[in-house]
Amino acid sequence: MSTKIKSSWKKLGYIDEPVPEGIDLKAEIRRLCQEKNAIILAHYYTDGALQDIADFVGDSLALAQQAAKTKADIIVMCGVHFMAETNKILCPDKLVLIPDLNASCSLAESCPAEEFEAFVKAHPGHKVISYVNTSASTKALTDVVVTSGNAQQIVESFPKEQPLIFGPDKNLGSYINAITGRQMVLWDGACHVHERFSVEKLIELKREHPQAKVLVHPECRGAIVKLADVVGSTAKLLKFAQQSDDQTFLVVTESGILHQMQKSCPSKTFIPVPPDDATCACNECSFMKLMSLQKVYNTLCYEWPSVNVPADIAKRAVKSIDRMLEISEKLGL
């Protein structure tokens, strides 16, 4: 049953409703999911409590794959706004909810669609590859979307003579250029989390833990990537930690991934690498951390905030997302 949303909640972007005293939030969230045929998808960067109550936890590629095949009526996206948009584009007939509309993404914000369109027009003859961390409007200007888990393979699926634009992450684009020998034209964007990691503090931690393996996300700056033992998506870094005989790891990505690493490898040690301006020993995405159990509970109760994408934009954007999923399936990713 729909409930009129208070205007003050609309201004906040989330439902600021106190939960009943003594309520078991986790149990109630699972009850509501069953009652409403809802599924909770959570990104590795969200709080561990959310990951534990989610139906599926993964990186951007895996979350998109799960959304595309779910039979749920409602999708609750515990992540950031572009992820919920992707879910809605793939599942136009489903209700897609996000617990806080303020959960944006610095990388997506660094690539306004109007400016990106002008950039594309300035490079005629180029195919456009966009990182999934973009708005639906930017995806609508794109030939194929990629994630950090499939970017190399998708770039290599284009003929070598095909000129390419890669946006918006210049660090990921530079890394892919280096390992593929391409000369893609790069949009000048970056993730506020991965840009902040400190080379000096990583070197210091390597001295303190000489046996530790360094796990680095490719959105990091080149100087950080050069210090890595393994470079890859959050899913790849997690898989390496699970399969490795090594016992200590320096983790250079958003610290939310440590929850799954420690959960699946309780006997191993995972040390988050701090940012340059460290006030703590970790590096967190403030947008991901807007998600909470209380907000998920209220979102399910009131079925708001919902995410919608204009039909004309969705029609164009879905082509680039479907192309990514098709190539990923073909390559077994």
C-alpha positions in Angstrom: 0.0 0.0 0.0 1.5 3.3 -1.0 1.9 6.0 1.7 2.0 9.7 1.1 5.6 10.8 1.6 6.1 13.8 3.9 7.5 16.9 2.1 10.3 17.1 4.6 11.4 13.6 3.7 11.5 14.6 0.0 13.8 17.4 0.9 16.1 15.1 2.8 16.2 12.5 0.1 15.5 9.7 2.5 12.8 8.8 5.1 13.8 10.1 8.5 11.3 8.0 10.5 12.3 6.5 13.9 11.9 2.8 13.9 9.8 1.1 16.6 11.6 0.7 19.9 13.2 -2.8 20.4 12.7 -3.8 16.8 15.1 -6.3 15.3 15.9 -4.4 12.1 17.6 -7.3 10.3 14.7 -9.6 11.0 12.2 -7.0 10.0 14.0 -6.2 6.8 14.1 -9.8 5.8 10.4 -10.2 6.6 9.5 -7.2 4.4 11.6 -8.6 1.6 9.7 -11.9 1.7 6.3 -10.1 2.1 6.9 -7.7 -0.8 9.0 -10.0 -3.1 11.9 -7.6 -2.7 15.6 -8.3 -3.2 18.5 -6.3 -1.6 21.6 -5.8 -3.7 24.7 -4.4 -1.8 28.0 -3.2 -3.1 31.2 -4.3 -1.4 31.8 -0.7 -0.3 28.7 -0.4 1.9 28.7 -1.0 5.7 29.2 -4.6 6.7 25.8 -4.8 8.4 24.1 -4.1 5.1 26.3 -6.7 3.3 25.2 -9.3 5.8 21.4 -8.8 5.3 21.7 -8.4 1.5 20.5 -11.1 -0.9 23.6 -10.5 -3.0 26.8 -8.6 -2.5 29.1 -7.8 -5.4 30.9 -5.3 -7.5 29.2 -3.2 -10.2 29.3 -5.9 -12.9 27.9 -8.6 -10.6 25.2 -6.3 -9.3 24.1 -5.4 -12.9 24.1 -9.1 -13.8 21.9 -9.9 -10.7 19.5 -7.1 -11.5 19.1 -8.3 -15.1 18.0 -11.8 -14.0 16.1 -11.2 -10.8 12.4 -12.2 -10.6 11.8 -9.9 -7.6 9.2 -7.2 -7.9 11.3 -4.7 -5.9 15.0 -4.1 -6.0 16.6 -2.2 -3.1 20.0 -0.9 -4.2 22.4 -0.4 -1.3 25.0 1.4 -3.3 25.1 4.7 -5.1 22.6 6.4 -7.5 24.1 5.3 -10.8 23.8 1.7 -9.7 20.1 2.1 -9.0 19.7 3.8 -12.4 21.4 0.8 -14.1 19.0 -1.5 -12.3 16.0 0.6 -13.5 17.3 0.6 -17.1 17.7 -3.2 -17.0 14.4 -3.7 -15.2 12.0 -1.0 -16.3 8.9 -2.8 -15.0 10.3 -3.2 -11.5 10.3 -0.8 -8.6 13.9 0.2 -7.9 14.5 1.8 -4.5 17.6 3.4 -3.1 17.6 4.1 0.7 19.1 7.6 0.3 18.8 9.7 -2.9 21.9 11.7 -1.8 24.2 8.7 -2.5 25.8 10.1 -5.6 29.3 9.3 -7.0 32.2 11.7 -7.4 33.3 9.9 -10.6 29.8 10.1 -12.2 29.6 13.8 -11.2 32.9 14.5 -12.9 31.4 13.7 -16.3 28.3 15.8 -17.0 26.4 14.4 -20.0 26.3 17.8 -21.9 30.1 18.2 -21.6 30.8 14.6 -22.4 28.6 14.9 -25.5 30.7 17.9 -26.7 33.9 15.9 -26.0 32.6 12.9 -28.1 31.6 15.2 -31.0 35.1 16.7 -30.9 36.5 13.2 -31.7 34.6 12.0 -34.7 35.1 8.3 -35.7 35.8 7.2 -32.1 33.8 4.5 -30.4 32.8 5.5 -26.9 33.6 3.3 -23.9 32.2 4.5 -20.6 32.9 3.2 -17.1 29.8 2.1 -15.3 30.3 4.9 -12.8 28.4 7.3 -14.9 24.9 8.7 -15.1 22.2 7.2 -17.4 22.5 10.3 -19.6 26.2 9.7 -20.1 25.6 6.0 -20.8 23.1 7.1 -23.5 26.1 8.6 -25.3 28.1 5.4 -25.0 28.7 2.4 -27.3 29.6 0.0 -24.5 29.8 0.3 -20.7 32.6 -1.4 -18.8 33.5 -2.1 -15.2 36.9 -2.5 -13.6 36.4 -6.2 -13.9 35.9 -6.3 -17.6 37.4 -3.1 -19.0 40.5 -4.7 -20.4 38.6 -7.5 -22.2 36.0 -5.2 -23.7 38.6 -2.7 -24.9 40.5 -5.6 -26.5 37.3 -6.7 -28.2 37.6 -3.7 -30.5 39.9 -3.8 -33.6 43.3 -2.3 -32.8 42.8 0.3 -35.6 39.5 1.5 -34.0 39.9 4.9 -32.3 38.4 4.8 -28.8 37.2 7.3 -26.2 37.3 6.2 -22.6 35.5 8.0 -19.8 35.3 9.2 -17.2 38.1 7.6 -15.1 41.5 8.8 -16.3 43.3 6.4 -13.9 41.5 3.3 -15.1 41.8 4.5 -18.7 45.6 5.0 -18.3 46.0 1.6 -16.7 44.0 -0.1 -19.6 46.1 1.8 -22.2 49.3 0.6 -20.5 48.4 -3.1 -20.4 46.7 -3.2 -23.9 49.0 -0.9 -25.8 46.1 1.3 -26.8 46.0 5.0 -27.1 42.4 5.7 -26.0 41.4 9.4 -25.6 40.7 9.8 -21.9 38.1 12.0 -20.2 39.7 13.8 -17.2 37.7 12.3 -14.3 38.6 10.5 -11.1 37.1 8.8 -8.0 37.5 11.0 -4.9 38.3 7.8 -2.8 40.9 6.2 -5.1 42.6 9.5 -5.8 43.4 10.1 -2.2 45.5 7.1 -1.4 49.0 8.0 -0.1 52.1 6.7 -1.9 54.2 7.5 1.1 52.0 5.7 3.6 51.7 2.6 1.3 55.5 2.5 1.1 55.7 2.8 4.9 53.3 0.0 5.3 55.3 -2.2 2.9 58.4 -1.6 5.0 56.4 -2.6 8.2 54.9 -5.7 6.5 57.5 -6.9 3.9 55.7 -10.2 3.3 52.3 -8.5 2.6 50.8 -8.6 -0.8 49.5 -5.2 -2.1 46.0 -5.3 -3.6 45.2 -2.2 -5.7 42.1 -1.1 -7.5 42.8 0.3 -11.0 41.0 3.6 -10.2 44.1 4.5 -8.2 46.8 6.8 -9.5 49.6 5.3 -11.5 52.2 5.8 -8.8 50.0 3.5 -6.5 49.4 0.9 -9.2 53.1 0.5 -9.8 53.5 -0.6 -6.2 50.8 -3.3 -6.5 51.2 -7.1 -6.5 47.7 -7.5 -7.8 45.6 -4.9 -9.7 41.9 -5.5 -10.2 38.2 -4.9 -9.4 37.0 -5.4 -5.9 35.8 -8.9 -6.9 39.2 -9.8 -8.3 41.0 -8.6 -5.2 38.6 -10.5 -3.0 39.1 -13.7 -5.0 42.9 -13.4 -4.9 42.9 -13.0 -1.1 40.6 -16.0 -0.8 42.8 -18.2 -3.0 46.3 -16.9 -2.0 48.5 -18.8 0.5 49.7 -15.4 1.7 48.5 -14.3 5.1 48.8 -10.5 5.1 47.5 -8.0 2.6 47.7 -4.2 2.2 44.3 -3.2 0.7 44.2 -0.1 -1.6 40.5 0.4 -2.3 37.5 1.5 -0.4 37.6 -0.1 3.1 34.2 -1.7 2.9 35.7 -4.6 1.0 37.6 -5.6 4.1 34.3 -6.9 5.6 34.0 -9.6 2.9 37.8 -10.3 2.9 37.9 -10.8 6.7 34.6 -12.7 6.7 35.8 -15.2 4.1 39.4 -15.4 5.3 39.2 -15.1 9.1 42.7 -16.3 9.7 44.3 -13.7 7.4 45.3 -10.1 8.1 43.9 -7.2 6.0 45.4 -3.8 6.4 43.6 -0.8 4.8 46.0 1.8 3.3 45.1 5.3 4.4 44.6 8.4 2.3 46.9 11.4 2.1 44.7 13.4 4.5 44.2 10.5 6.9 42.4 11.2 10.1 41.9 7.5 10.5 43.5 4.3 9.1 41.0 3.8 6.3 39.6 5.4 3.2 35.9 5.5 2.9 33.3 6.6 0.3 31.1 9.1 2.1 28.3 8.3 -0.5 28.3 4.6 0.1 28.3 5.1 3.9 24.9 7.0 3.6 23.3 3.6 3.4 22.1 2.2 6.8 19.8 -0.5 8.2 17.3 2.1 9.4 17.1 3.6 5.9 16.7 0.2 4.2 13.9 -0.6 6.7 12.0 2.6 6.0 12.6 2.4 2.3 10.9 -1.1 2.3 8.1 0.1 4.5 7.2 3.2 2.4 8.6 2.0 -0.9 10.4 5.3 -1.4 12.7 6.8 -2.6 12.4 5.2 -6.0 14.7 5.8 -9.0 13.3 6.4 -12.5 15.0 7.1 -15.8 13.3 9.0 -18.6 12.2 6.6 -21.3 14.2 8.2 -24.1 17.5 8.1 -22.1 16.8 4.6 -20.9 16.2 3.4 -24.5 19.6 4.6 -25.6 21.5 3.7 -22.4 20.3 0.1 -22.2 22.1 -0.6 -25.5 25.5 0.1 -24.0 24.7 -1.9 -20.8 23.3 -4.8 -22.7 26.5 -4.8 -24.9 28.6 -5.0 -21.8 26.6 -7.9 -20.4 26.7 -9.7 -23.7 30.5 -9.4 -24.1 31.0 -10.4 -20.4 28.9 -13.5 -20.8 30.7 -14.4 -24.0 34.1 -14.0 -22.3 32.9 -15.9 -19.1 33.3 -12.9 -16.9 
